[in-house]
């Protein structure tokens, strides 16, 4: 069994017939998850202006006794709800959405002391020293191995050939999975990511992941390595360690969180820059501007348009009464394009004079634990593509590439041309 870094890089060299099957699986997955909404922003802007906190019409509810649903569109209101986990909890995520697939220990559905304990334990695996190791020994090598496969071709389709396999292989390497198991892990990832439309398949895949990780976890407790499962097995806070079930749930969470958001964010960044050649050239010639481009891309094209919370008691949002038990839909994409917080919010501009934080990674106690990993992966990807693909540009003869999605958003394809190696 080779090292996790070598395994992840080698996984990029799978045969072409396996690639074709993966491409078909990916296409079916993304069609089911994303949908084909091209531009939700005018409607979101109108809603933000007309009713910043909107109660869903009761006539649209499936049952008369259904709890109210509220849509929240403004940045300050979204931020306030995300900061107040006592009034607006996340437990319904386990009960109603992800529990059957992810298990009862999913961190996204925890609040209060339980969440703080779990987050403190797993966050030790995301400390700066470990992040540096992943960047230089894993992410760069995975990206290089993927680009090797098309660098001399002069053309590529970056979604299937780069942005989707890239974070999946990094997660596999971070976990320390052997190369021969990589393709199975990728299929499990796709199955779990499709849990909203194919729950039975997602539950089956989740159980298989648990059984698979259990064997590796037992080995890592006896023979630790430089990988995430070893870190989780050894993580300790005030004499307390993670249980096996907590580790299984965290690994299953890494699949949608570590793959989904990063693959979409990286695709959005690439297509948005390629569609704005002046800004593309500015970033290509001054790499110090890459962090600005990443943050503006995350604001401009939020990979996940909304998240939910549940009101634990009678309260109000911006003066609108919200009964206990209400579902709160936080419209991240609307908040990220609110005027006057973001002047000319529908314009992609890496040189905004006073850039302000976005909420694409959430806010408050549940802010995305992997956000620094995602930013690192995006930065490594952009630097490496610039270094290796001279004259990278959109293929003018290909079908018009576009970003789509009603909940998750990312490009359908990124057809590009460049000077062959």
C-alpha positions as CSV (number, residue, x, y, z in Angstrom):
1,X,0.0,0.0,0.0
2,X,1.6,3.3,-1.1
3,X,1.5,6.6,0.6
4,X,-1.7,8.6,0.4
5,X,0.0,11.4,-1.6
6,X,1.3,9.0,-4.2
7,X,-1.9,7.1,-4.4
8,X,-4.0,10.3,-5.0
9,X,-1.7,11.4,-7.7
10,X,-1.6,8.0,-9.4
11,X,-5.3,7.9,-9.3
12,X,-5.4,10.5,-12.0
13,X,-3.9,8.0,-14.4
14,X,-6.9,5.7,-14.8
15,X,-7.7,4.2,-18.2
16,X,-9.8,6.0,-20.8
17,X,-12.7,3.6,-20.7
18,X,-13.0,4.1,-16.9
19,X,-13.1,7.9,-17.6
20,X,-16.0,7.5,-20.0
21,X,-18.0,5.6,-17.4
22,X,-17.1,8.2,-14.8
23,X,-18.2,11.0,-17.2
24,X,-21.6,9.3,-17.6
25,X,-22.0,8.9,-13.9
26,X,-21.0,12.5,-13.3
27,X,-23.4,13.8,-15.9
28,X,-26.4,11.9,-14.4
29,X,-25.4,13.1,-10.9
30,X,-25.1,16.8,-11.8
31,X,-28.3,16.8,-13.9
32,X,-30.3,15.4,-10.9
33,X,-28.7,17.8,-8.3
34,X,-28.3,21.1,-10.2
35,X,-31.2,21.6,-12.5
36,X,-30.9,24.2,-15.3
37,X,-31.7,27.6,-13.8
38,X,-29.4,30.0,-15.6
39,X,-29.9,33.3,-13.8
40,X,-31.8,33.3,-10.4
41,X,-30.4,36.7,-9.5
42,X,-33.0,39.1,-10.9
43,X,-35.7,37.2,-9.1
44,X,-33.7,37.1,-5.9
45,X,-33.0,40.9,-6.1
46,X,-36.7,41.6,-6.6
47,X,-37.6,39.5,-3.6
48,X,-35.0,41.2,-1.5
49,X,-36.5,44.6,-2.4
50,X,-40.1,43.6,-2.1
51,X,-40.1,41.4,1.0
52,X,-36.7,41.0,2.7
53,X,-38.3,38.4,5.1
54,X,-40.9,36.5,3.2
55,X,-43.4,34.1,4.7
56,X,-44.4,31.4,2.3
57,X,-48.1,31.5,1.2
58,X,-50.0,29.0,3.4
59,X,-51.9,27.9,0.3
60,X,-48.7,26.5,-1.1
61,X,-48.0,24.3,1.9
62,X,-48.6,20.5,1.5
63,X,-50.6,20.3,4.8
64,X,-52.7,22.8,6.7
65,X,-50.8,22.0,9.9
66,X,-47.4,22.5,8.2
67,X,-45.0,24.8,10.1
68,X,-44.4,28.2,8.4
69,X,-41.5,28.7,6.1
70,X,-39.7,32.0,5.8
71,X,-37.2,33.2,3.2
72,X,-34.6,35.6,4.3
73,X,-32.8,37.7,1.7
74,X,-30.7,40.5,3.3
75,X,-27.1,40.1,4.4
76,X,-27.5,41.4,7.9
77,X,-30.6,39.2,8.6
78,X,-28.9,36.1,7.1
79,X,-25.8,36.8,9.2
80,X,-27.8,37.3,12.4
81,X,-29.6,34.0,12.0
82,X,-26.4,32.2,11.3
83,X,-24.7,33.7,14.4
84,X,-27.6,32.8,16.8
85,X,-27.6,29.0,16.9
86,X,-29.7,29.1,20.1
87,X,-32.7,30.7,18.5
88,X,-32.1,29.2,15.0
89,X,-30.9,25.6,15.3
90,X,-29.5,23.0,12.8
91,X,-30.9,19.8,14.4
92,X,-33.6,19.4,11.7
93,X,-30.8,18.6,9.2
94,X,-30.3,15.3,11.0
95,X,-34.0,14.5,11.5
96,X,-35.3,15.5,8.1
97,X,-32.6,15.7,5.6
98,X,-29.2,14.0,6.1
99,X,-29.6,11.8,9.1
100,X,-30.6,8.6,7.2
101,X,-27.5,8.9,5.0
102,X,-24.9,10.7,7.3
103,X,-25.8,9.3,10.7
104,X,-26.8,11.1,13.9
105,X,-23.3,12.5,14.5
106,X,-23.2,14.8,11.5
107,X,-21.6,18.1,12.6
108,X,-23.9,20.2,10.4
109,X,-26.9,19.2,12.6
110,X,-25.3,19.9,16.0
111,X,-25.6,23.0,18.1
112,X,-24.4,24.3,21.5
113,X,-21.8,22.4,23.6
114,X,-22.1,19.2,21.6
115,X,-21.2,21.1,18.4
116,X,-18.4,22.9,20.0
117,X,-16.8,19.7,21.4
118,X,-17.1,17.9,18.1
119,X,-15.8,20.8,16.1
120,X,-12.9,21.3,18.4
121,X,-11.9,17.7,18.1
122,X,-12.1,17.4,14.3
123,X,-10.6,20.8,13.7
124,X,-7.2,19.6,15.0
125,X,-6.9,17.8,11.6
126,X,-7.2,21.2,9.8
127,X,-4.4,23.0,11.7
128,X,-2.0,25.1,9.6
129,X,0.9,22.7,9.6
130,X,-1.3,20.0,8.1
131,X,-2.8,22.4,5.6
132,X,0.7,23.2,4.4
133,X,1.5,19.5,3.9
134,X,-1.7,18.9,1.9
135,X,-0.9,21.9,-0.3
136,X,2.6,21.0,-1.3
137,X,2.6,17.3,-1.1
138,X,-1.0,16.5,-2.3
139,X,-3.0,19.2,-4.0
140,X,-0.2,20.3,-6.3
141,X,0.6,16.7,-7.3
142,X,-3.0,15.8,-7.9
143,X,-3.5,18.8,-10.1
144,X,-0.3,18.2,-12.0
145,X,-1.3,14.5,-12.6
146,X,-4.7,15.6,-14.0
147,X,-3.2,18.3,-16.3
148,X,-0.6,15.8,-17.5
149,X,-3.5,13.9,-19.2
150,X,-4.5,16.7,-21.5
151,X,-1.6,19.3,-21.5
152,X,-0.3,18.2,-24.9
153,X,-3.7,18.1,-26.5
154,X,-4.3,21.9,-26.9
155,X,-7.9,21.6,-25.7
156,X,-9.8,20.2,-22.7
157,X,-13.2,20.2,-21.0
158,X,-12.2,21.3,-17.6
159,X,-15.3,20.2,-15.6
160,X,-15.0,16.5,-16.2
161,X,-11.3,16.5,-16.7
162,X,-10.3,18.7,-13.9
163,X,-12.7,20.5,-11.5
164,X,-14.7,17.4,-10.5
165,X,-12.0,14.8,-10.1
166,X,-9.6,17.3,-8.5
167,X,-11.2,17.7,-5.0
168,X,-12.4,14.1,-5.0
169,X,-8.8,12.9,-5.4
170,X,-7.6,15.3,-2.8
171,X,-10.1,14.1,-0.2
172,X,-9.1,10.5,-1.0
173,X,-5.4,11.4,-0.5
174,X,-6.2,13.3,2.7
175,X,-8.0,10.3,4.2
176,X,-5.1,8.1,3.2
177,X,-7.0,5.7,0.8
178,X,-5.0,3.3,-1.3
179,X,-4.9,4.1,-5.1
180,X,-6.6,0.8,-6.0
181,X,-9.7,1.9,-4.1
182,X,-10.0,5.4,-5.6
183,X,-12.6,4.7,-8.2
184,X,-14.9,3.0,-5.8
185,X,-14.5,5.9,-3.4
186,X,-15.5,8.2,-6.2
187,X,-18.6,6.2,-7.0
188,X,-19.6,6.3,-3.3
189,X,-19.0,10.1,-3.4
190,X,-21.4,10.5,-6.3
191,X,-24.0,8.2,-4.7
192,X,-24.0,10.1,-1.4
193,X,-24.0,13.5,-3.1
194,X,-27.2,12.4,-4.9
195,X,-29.0,11.7,-1.6
196,X,-31.9,14.0,-2.3
197,X,-33.0,12.2,-5.4
198,X,-31.7,8.7,-4.8
199,X,-31.9,8.1,-1.1
200,X,-31.8,4.3,-1.1
201,X,-28.6,4.3,-3.2
202,X,-27.1,7.0,-0.9
203,X,-27.9,5.0,2.3
204,X,-26.3,1.9,0.8
205,X,-23.2,3.8,-0.2
206,X,-23.0,5.4,3.2
207,X,-23.1,2.0,4.9
208,X,-20.4,0.7,2.5
209,X,-18.2,3.8,3.4
210,X,-18.7,3.0,7.1
211,X,-17.6,-0.6,6.7
212,X,-14.7,0.4,4.5
213,X,-13.5,3.2,6.9
214,X,-13.8,0.9,9.9
215,X,-11.1,-1.4,8.6
216,X,-8.8,1.5,7.8
217,X,-9.5,3.2,11.2
218,X,-8.6,0.0,13.1
219,X,-5.3,-0.1,11.2
220,X,-4.5,3.6,11.8
221,X,-5.0,3.2,15.5
222,X,-2.3,0.5,15.5
223,X,-0.1,2.1,12.9
224,X,-0.8,5.9,12.5
225,X,0.2,7.6,9.3
226,X,0.2,11.2,8.0
227,X,-3.4,11.2,7.0
228,X,-6.7,12.5,8.2
229,X,-8.1,9.2,9.5
230,X,-5.0,8.8,11.7
231,X,-5.4,12.4,12.9
232,X,-9.0,11.8,13.8
233,X,-8.2,8.6,15.6
234,X,-5.6,10.4,17.7
235,X,-7.5,13.7,18.2
236,X,-7.9,14.5,21.9
237,X,-9.5,17.3,23.9
238,X,-9.3,17.4,27.7
239,X,-8.8,13.6,27.7
240,X,-11.7,13.0,25.4
241,X,-11.5,11.4,21.9
242,X,-13.9,10.9,19.0
243,X,-15.9,7.7,18.9
244,X,-15.9,5.4,15.9
245,X,-19.4,6.6,14.9
246,X,-18.3,10.2,15.1
247,X,-15.4,9.5,12.8
248,X,-17.6,7.6,10.3
249,X,-20.0,10.5,10.2
250,X,-17.3,13.0,9.7
251,X,-15.8,11.1,6.8
252,X,-19.2,10.8,5.2
253,X,-19.6,14.5,5.6
254,X,-16.4,15.2,3.8
255,X,-17.8,13.7,0.6
256,X,-20.5,16.3,0.0
257,X,-18.7,19.1,1.8
258,X,-15.2,18.5,0.6
259,X,-16.1,17.5,-3.0
260,X,-19.3,19.3,-3.8
261,X,-18.5,22.9,-2.8
262,X,-14.9,22.9,-4.0
263,X,-15.7,21.4,-7.4
264,X,-18.4,23.9,-7.9
265,X,-16.4,26.9,-6.6
266,X,-13.4,26.0,-8.7
267,X,-15.5,25.7,-11.8
268,X,-17.3,29.0,-11.1
269,X,-14.0,30.7,-10.6
270,X,-12.5,29.4,-13.8
271,X,-15.5,30.1,-16.0
272,X,-16.1,33.6,-14.6
273,X,-12.4,34.6,-15.1
274,X,-12.4,33.0,-18.6
275,X,-15.5,35.0,-19.4
276,X,-13.8,38.2,-18.4
277,X,-10.5,38.2,-20.3
278,X,-9.2,41.5,-18.9
279,X,-9.5,40.3,-15.4
280,X,-8.2,36.9,-16.4
281,X,-5.0,38.5,-17.8
282,X,-4.7,40.7,-14.7
283,X,-4.7,37.7,-12.4
284,X,-2.5,35.6,-14.7
285,X,0.2,38.3,-14.7
286,X,-0.1,39.2,-11.0
287,X,-0.7,36.1,-9.0
288,X,-0.9,38.1,-5.8
289,X,-4.4,38.9,-7.0
290,X,-5.6,35.3,-6.9
291,X,-7.1,35.6,-3.4
292,X,-9.1,38.6,-4.5
293,X,-10.4,36.7,-7.5
294,X,-11.3,33.7,-5.3
295,X,-13.3,35.8,-2.8
296,X,-15.1,37.8,-5.6
297,X,-16.0,34.6,-7.4
298,X,-17.4,33.1,-4.2
299,X,-19.5,36.2,-3.7
300,X,-20.5,36.6,-7.3
301,X,-21.4,32.9,-7.9
302,X,-22.3,31.3,-4.6
303,X,-21.9,27.5,-5.1
304,X,-24.7,26.8,-2.6
305,X,-27.6,29.3,-3.0
306,X,-29.4,28.7,0.3
307,X,-29.2,26.8,3.7
308,X,-31.9,26.2,6.3
309,X,-32.3,26.7,10.0
310,X,-35.2,26.0,12.4
311,X,-36.7,28.5,14.9
312,X,-36.5,27.0,18.4
313,X,-38.8,29.7,19.9
314,X,-41.1,32.5,19.0
315,X,-39.0,35.3,17.6
316,X,-38.8,37.8,14.8
317,X,-36.5,38.6,11.9
318,X,-36.3,42.3,11.0
319,X,-39.6,42.9,12.8
320,X,-41.4,40.0,11.0
321,X,-42.9,37.5,13.6
322,X,-41.5,34.0,13.3
323,X,-43.3,31.3,15.3
324,X,-41.3,28.5,17.0
325,X,-40.9,25.5,14.6
326,X,-40.7,27.6,11.5
327,X,-38.2,26.7,8.8
328,X,-35.9,29.5,7.8
329,X,-34.5,29.5,4.3
330,X,-31.4,31.7,4.2
331,X,-30.8,32.9,0.7
332,X,-27.0,33.2,0.6
333,X,-26.9,34.2,-3.0
334,X,-29.3,37.1,-2.4
335,X,-27.3,38.3,0.6
336,X,-24.1,38.2,-1.5
337,X,-25.5,40.5,-4.1
338,X,-27.2,43.0,-1.8
339,X,-26.9,46.8,-2.6
340,X,-25.5,49.0,-1.3
341,X,-23.3,46.5,0.6
342,X,-21.8,45.5,-2.8
343,X,-21.9,48.4,-5.3
344,X,-22.9,47.1,-8.8
345,X,-23.4,43.6,-7.3
346,X,-24.1,41.9,-10.6
347,X,-20.7,42.8,-11.9
348,X,-17.7,40.5,-11.4
349,X,-14.9,42.8,-10.2
350,X,-11.8,41.5,-8.5
351,X,-10.7,45.1,-7.8
352,X,-13.6,46.2,-5.7
353,X,-12.3,49.2,-3.7
354,X,-13.8,48.1,-0.4
355,X,-14.4,44.4,-0.6
356,X,-16.6,43.0,2.1
357,X,-17.0,39.5,3.5
358,X,-19.5,37.2,1.8
359,X,-21.6,34.4,3.4
360,X,-20.8,31.6,0.9
361,X,-19.1,29.6,3.6
362,X,-21.8,30.5,6.2
363,X,-21.2,32.5,9.3
364,X,-21.1,32.1,13.1
365,X,-20.5,28.8,14.9
366,X,-21.2,26.7,11.8
367,X,-18.9,28.5,9.4
368,X,-17.5,26.0,7.0
369,X,-14.6,24.0,8.7
370,X,-13.1,23.3,5.3
371,X,-13.1,26.8,3.9
372,X,-9.4,27.2,4.1
373,X,-8.9,23.9,2.4
374,X,-11.3,24.9,-0.3
375,X,-9.5,28.3,-0.8
376,X,-6.1,26.5,-0.9
377,X,-7.4,24.0,-3.6
378,X,-8.8,26.9,-5.7
379,X,-5.5,28.8,-5.4
380,X,-3.4,25.8,-6.3
381,X,-5.6,24.9,-9.3
382,X,-5.5,28.4,-10.7
383,X,-1.8,28.8,-10.3
384,X,-1.0,25.4,-11.9
385,X,-3.4,25.9,-14.8
386,X,-1.8,29.3,-15.5
387,X,1.7,27.8,-15.3
388,X,1.1,24.8,-17.5
389,X,-1.6,25.9,-20.1
390,X,-0.2,28.9,-21.9
391,X,-2.8,31.1,-23.5
392,X,-5.7,29.4,-21.6
393,X,-9.0,30.6,-23.0
394,X,-12.5,29.5,-23.8
395,X,-13.1,27.6,-27.0
396,X,-15.0,30.0,-29.2
397,X,-16.4,27.1,-31.3
398,X,-17.8,25.1,-28.4
399,X,-21.3,25.3,-27.1
400,X,-21.9,28.3,-24.9
401,X,-20.7,27.3,-21.4
402,X,-22.8,28.6,-18.6
403,X,-23.3,28.3,-14.8
404,X,-26.6,26.8,-13.8
405,X,-28.5,25.5,-10.8
406,X,-31.3,26.5,-8.5
407,X,-29.7,25.3,-5.2
408,X,-26.2,24.2,-6.2
409,X,-24.5,26.3,-9.0
410,X,-21.6,25.5,-11.3
411,X,-20.7,25.2,-15.0
412,X,-22.1,22.5,-17.1
413,X,-18.8,22.4,-19.0
414,X,-15.7,24.6,-19.5
415,X,-14.3,23.9,-23.0
416,X,-10.9,25.6,-23.3
417,X,-8.0,26.0,-25.8
418,X,-4.4,26.5,-24.9
419,X,-0.9,26.1,-26.4
420,X,-0.1,22.4,-26.2
421,X,2.9,21.4,-24.1
